[in-house]
Amino acid sequence: MHAIRFSSIFILLLSGMTVSFSQANLREAVLTLEHKADFRAPKIMRFDEPASDLKSTTVAVLYSLLLPGMGELYAGNFETGKYYLMADAGLWLTYGGFQLHGQWLRQDARSFALQHAQANTDGKDEQFEVNLGNFNTVADYNEAKLRDRDYNLMYDPNSNYAWKWDSDATRLQYKNLRIRSDEVFQNSKFVLGALVLNRIISAFSAGRAVAAYNKSLAESGNWRINATVSGGILSAHGIELRLTKEF
């Protein structure tokens, strides 16, 4: 009976020693694995805005100087840029209309001078056309130049620079046509100035749009997720997830 008890106690002691030895070996193996894999180090996943998303102010300004509205389109603000583009198209149409109208008036005046003064304006400069409207005949013009002693400005009365209006009224009519054509051409120059101004304003707007776009990227910041194992494997309390924003 005593032998049986002794054997049972011996077996229980031996089992306890085996379990303790196994747990010690298991803990040592786990600690070694943790040290090698560093499970407790933070595991980081980043969601960063790529630097390539930033816009260039210089590029936007150049785009708008070449074609108003394109800089705003590049900066993602075509809602504003479209008005500069439409204004540019309208101004070019206006410029073309002024140029055509001025050419028609000028050609009407030249045809009128040929019909009523036998004046040939082909190959002549604009000053000849001005003189044509200020004097009834080439002789009247030459006399005025003699009085002013501008001999080098006189015309040969036997050349194709000669003219003679059939009436003073027709001369004045021609003069009015020429002046109207000059006024229309002058208006077209103002349109060119408006085209330049529209480009400058659009370039300024595009620069501001790029600045606002880049600022919005900076304010959105970079988001980061940290995944950390709390404690060791055997004593782990769970996985900690942390969402942070960088400014």
C-alpha positions as CSV (number, residue, x, y, z in Angstrom):
1,M,0.0,0.0,0.0
2,H,2.8,2.4,0.9
3,A,4.6,1.3,-2.3
4,I,1.6,2.3,-4.3
5,R,1.4,5.7,-2.7
6,F,5.1,6.3,-3.1
7,S,4.8,5.4,-6.8
8,S,1.9,7.8,-7.3
9,I,3.6,10.6,-5.6
10,F,6.8,10.0,-7.7
11,I,4.8,10.0,-10.9
12,L,3.0,13.3,-10.0
13,L,6.3,14.9,-9.1
14,L,7.8,13.7,-12.4
15,S,4.8,15.1,-14.4
16,G,5.1,18.5,-12.7
17,M,8.8,18.7,-13.5
18,T,8.1,17.8,-17.1
19,V,5.4,20.4,-17.5
20,S,7.5,23.1,-15.8
21,F,10.4,22.2,-18.0
22,S,8.2,22.3,-21.1
23,Q,6.7,25.7,-20.2
24,A,10.2,27.1,-19.6
25,N,11.4,25.9,-22.9
26,L,8.3,27.3,-24.6
27,R,8.7,30.7,-23.0
28,E,12.4,30.8,-23.9
29,A,11.6,30.0,-27.5
30,V,8.9,32.6,-27.7
31,L,11.1,35.3,-26.2
32,T,13.8,34.4,-28.7
33,L,11.2,34.7,-31.6
34,E,10.0,38.0,-30.3
35,H,13.5,39.3,-30.1
36,K,14.3,38.3,-33.7
37,A,11.0,39.4,-35.2
38,D,10.5,42.4,-32.8
39,F,6.8,41.9,-32.7
40,R,6.4,44.7,-30.2
41,A,7.9,47.3,-32.6
42,P,5.3,49.6,-34.2
43,K,4.1,48.5,-37.6
44,I,3.4,51.7,-39.6
45,M,1.3,52.1,-42.7
46,R,1.5,55.6,-44.3
47,F,-0.9,57.3,-46.6
48,D,1.0,60.3,-47.8
49,E,0.2,62.8,-50.6
50,P,2.8,62.4,-53.3
51,A,4.9,65.4,-54.0
52,S,4.0,65.2,-57.7
53,D,0.5,66.4,-56.9
54,L,1.8,69.9,-56.2
55,K,1.2,72.4,-59.0
56,S,3.8,74.9,-60.4
57,T,2.9,78.6,-60.2
58,T,5.3,79.3,-63.1
59,V,3.6,76.7,-65.4
60,A,0.2,78.1,-64.5
61,V,1.2,81.7,-65.3
62,L,2.8,80.7,-68.6
63,Y,-0.3,78.7,-69.6
64,S,-2.6,81.7,-68.9
65,L,-0.2,84.1,-70.7
66,L,-0.4,81.9,-73.8
67,L,-4.1,81.2,-73.6
68,P,-6.2,82.8,-70.8
69,G,-8.0,80.2,-68.7
70,M,-5.6,77.4,-69.3
71,G,-3.6,78.2,-66.1
72,E,-6.8,78.0,-64.1
73,L,-7.6,74.7,-65.8
74,Y,-4.1,73.4,-64.8
75,A,-4.7,74.5,-61.2
76,G,-8.1,72.8,-61.1
77,N,-10.1,76.0,-61.1
78,F,-11.5,76.2,-64.7
79,E,-14.8,77.4,-63.2
80,T,-13.1,80.8,-63.1
81,G,-10.8,80.3,-66.0
82,K,-13.5,79.7,-68.5
83,Y,-14.6,83.3,-68.3
84,Y,-11.1,84.5,-69.3
85,L,-11.1,82.0,-72.1
86,M,-14.5,83.3,-73.4
87,A,-13.3,86.9,-73.0
88,D,-10.3,86.1,-75.1
89,A,-12.3,84.5,-77.8
90,G,-14.7,87.5,-77.9
91,L,-11.9,90.0,-78.0
92,W,-10.2,88.2,-80.9
93,L,-13.5,88.2,-82.8
94,T,-13.9,91.9,-82.1
95,Y,-10.4,92.6,-83.3
96,G,-11.0,90.7,-86.5
97,G,-14.3,92.5,-87.0
98,F,-12.6,95.9,-86.6
99,Q,-9.8,95.0,-89.0
100,L,-12.2,93.8,-91.7
101,H,-14.4,96.9,-91.3
102,G,-11.4,99.2,-91.5
103,Q,-10.2,97.5,-94.6
104,W,-13.6,97.8,-96.3
105,L,-13.8,101.5,-95.4
106,R,-10.2,102.1,-96.7
107,Q,-10.9,100.3,-99.9
108,D,-14.1,102.2,-100.4
109,A,-12.2,105.5,-100.0
110,R,-9.6,104.5,-102.5
111,S,-12.1,103.4,-105.0
112,F,-14.0,106.7,-104.5
113,A,-10.7,108.7,-105.0
114,L,-10.0,106.9,-108.3
115,Q,-13.5,107.6,-109.5
116,H,-13.8,111.3,-108.6
117,A,-10.2,112.5,-108.6
118,Q,-8.4,110.0,-110.9
119,A,-6.0,109.4,-108.1
120,N,-4.1,106.1,-108.1
121,T,-3.3,105.0,-104.6
122,D,-1.6,101.7,-105.5
123,G,1.9,101.6,-104.0
124,K,1.5,104.9,-102.2
125,D,2.0,105.5,-98.5
126,E,-0.7,106.7,-96.1
127,Q,0.6,110.2,-96.2
128,F,-0.3,110.5,-99.9
129,E,-3.9,109.5,-99.0
130,V,-4.0,112.2,-96.3
131,N,-2.7,114.8,-98.8
132,L,-5.3,113.6,-101.3
133,G,-8.1,114.5,-98.8
134,N,-6.6,117.9,-97.9
135,F,-6.1,119.4,-101.3
136,N,-8.3,119.6,-104.4
137,T,-5.5,119.2,-106.9
138,V,-1.8,118.2,-106.9
139,A,-1.0,121.8,-107.9
140,D,-2.6,123.1,-104.7
141,Y,-0.6,120.7,-102.7
142,N,2.7,121.7,-104.4
143,E,2.0,125.4,-103.9
144,A,1.6,124.7,-100.2
145,K,4.9,122.9,-100.0
146,L,6.6,125.7,-101.9
147,R,5.4,128.2,-99.3
148,D,6.6,126.0,-96.5
149,R,9.9,125.4,-98.5
150,D,9.4,121.6,-98.3
151,Y,10.7,121.1,-101.8
152,N,11.5,117.4,-101.2
153,L,7.9,116.7,-100.4
154,M,6.5,118.0,-103.7
155,Y,4.9,115.6,-106.3
156,D,5.6,115.5,-110.0
157,P,2.3,116.7,-111.6
158,N,3.0,114.5,-114.7
159,S,3.4,111.3,-112.7
160,N,0.9,108.9,-111.2
161,Y,0.9,111.1,-108.1
162,A,-1.3,113.7,-109.7
163,W,-5.0,114.1,-108.8
164,K,-7.9,116.5,-109.3
165,W,-11.2,116.3,-107.5
166,D,-14.3,117.0,-109.5
167,S,-15.8,118.9,-106.5
168,D,-14.9,120.0,-103.1
169,A,-17.8,118.0,-101.7
170,T,-16.5,114.7,-103.1
171,R,-13.1,115.5,-101.6
172,L,-14.6,115.9,-98.2
173,Q,-16.6,112.7,-98.6
174,Y,-13.4,110.8,-99.4
175,K,-11.7,112.5,-96.4
176,N,-14.5,111.4,-94.1
177,L,-14.3,107.8,-95.4
178,R,-10.5,107.7,-94.7
179,I,-10.9,109.2,-91.2
180,R,-13.5,106.6,-90.4
181,S,-11.2,103.8,-91.5
182,D,-8.4,105.2,-89.3
183,E,-10.7,105.3,-86.3
184,V,-11.7,101.7,-86.8
185,F,-8.1,100.6,-87.0
186,Q,-7.4,102.6,-83.9
187,N,-10.2,100.8,-82.1
188,S,-8.6,97.5,-83.1
189,K,-5.4,98.6,-81.3
190,F,-7.4,99.1,-78.1
191,V,-8.7,95.6,-78.5
192,L,-5.1,94.3,-78.7
193,G,-4.5,96.1,-75.4
194,A,-7.5,94.4,-73.9
195,L,-6.2,91.0,-75.0
196,V,-2.9,91.7,-73.3
197,L,-4.7,92.8,-70.1
198,N,-6.9,89.8,-70.1
199,R,-3.8,87.5,-70.2
200,I,-2.2,89.4,-67.3
201,I,-5.3,89.1,-65.1
202,S,-5.8,85.5,-66.0
203,A,-2.1,84.8,-65.2
204,F,-2.6,86.4,-61.8
205,S,-5.7,84.4,-61.2
206,A,-3.9,81.2,-62.2
207,G,-1.1,81.9,-59.7
208,R,-3.6,82.4,-56.9
209,A,-5.4,79.2,-57.9
210,V,-2.2,77.2,-57.7
211,A,-1.3,78.7,-54.3
212,A,-4.8,77.8,-53.0
213,Y,-4.5,74.3,-54.4
214,N,-1.0,73.7,-52.9
215,K,-2.2,75.1,-49.6
216,S,-5.2,72.7,-49.5
217,L,-2.8,69.8,-49.9
218,A,-0.6,71.1,-47.0
219,E,-3.7,71.6,-44.8
220,S,-4.9,68.1,-45.6
221,G,-1.7,66.8,-44.0
222,N,-0.2,63.2,-44.1
223,W,-2.2,60.5,-42.4
224,R,-0.4,57.6,-40.6
225,I,-1.7,54.4,-39.1
226,N,0.4,52.8,-36.4
227,A,-0.3,49.1,-35.5
228,T,1.5,48.1,-32.3
229,V,1.4,44.7,-30.5
230,S,1.0,45.5,-26.8
231,G,3.3,43.3,-24.7
232,G,4.8,40.0,-25.7
233,I,3.0,37.1,-27.4
234,L,2.3,35.3,-24.1
235,S,1.3,38.4,-22.3
236,A,-0.3,40.3,-25.2
237,H,-3.3,42.4,-24.4
238,G,-4.2,43.0,-28.0
239,I,-3.2,45.1,-31.0
240,E,-3.3,48.9,-30.8
241,L,-4.2,50.9,-33.9
242,R,-3.4,54.6,-33.9
243,L,-4.4,57.1,-36.6
244,T,-2.4,60.3,-36.6
245,K,-2.2,63.3,-38.8
246,E,1.0,65.2,-39.7
247,F,1.0,68.9,-40.3
